[in-house]
Amino acid sequence: MAGVAVFAASGALVASRKEMDLVGFGLIATVTGVGGGTLRDLLLDRPVFWLDQPVYLLLCVTVASVLFFIAPRLERRYPVLLWADAVGLSVFAVLGAALALKAGFGLVTAVVMGVMTATFGGLIRDVLCNEIPLILRREIYATAAAFGAASYVGLSLLPMPTWVAEAGGLVACLVLRSLGLSLGLSLPTYRPRAGRHYPLE
């Protein structure tokens, strides 16, 4: 539930930057909060979590309503958005991987589910708000989710309490994403050779 709330907050903050109305806040917050989990449940052939527990939808709307009134008081909304998104990314990366393992899927599938759960809601948010999705930028984003999910999966194979593995995966993702935000670390991008011409087809 914490991950849904944090991701919903990141969606509401994007809505505030786009100067949306209260309905827009609620829509973007909800899509961001439950989007990744919805895709995960559909792919894992599980009941979609918010259909069984609509309290998650209420949580998203509540977060959106609160931020609709307090967002103007946040002088630097974009940094708040990025850090809220980083926390949500970390929580969902571990949760997605954990549910995949619990459902009996393999290690690689668990990591993929962690990445999808962590990034899909933000992807929909950015597309709806006409932003370049974070997952497609040079920033360390999906890489952090994969690192966190893989760390959790690896730790879960060791003889230790489940919560330790979960905490380890969450911290791994959050630390890597934090380094990207704080130090400006990014992945290399493709650069064509100088003077190369790509004719129109």
Secondary structure as GFF3:
##gff-version 3
##sequence-region A 1 201
A	DSSP	alpha_helix	2	17	.	.	.	ID=ss1
A	DSSP	alpha_helix	22	43	.	.	.	ID=ss2
A	DSSP	alpha_helix	49	52	.	.	.	ID=ss3
A	DSSP	alpha_helix	55	70	.	.	.	ID=ss4
A	DSSP	three_ten_helix	71	73	.	.	.	ID=ss5
A	DSSP	alpha_helix	77	102	.	.	.	ID=ss6
A	DSSP	alpha_helix	107	128	.	.	.	ID=ss7
A	DSSP	three_ten_helix	134	136	.	.	.	ID=ss8
A	DSSP	alpha_helix	142	156	.	.	.	ID=ss9
A	DSSP	alpha_helix	162	183	.	.	.	ID=ss10
###
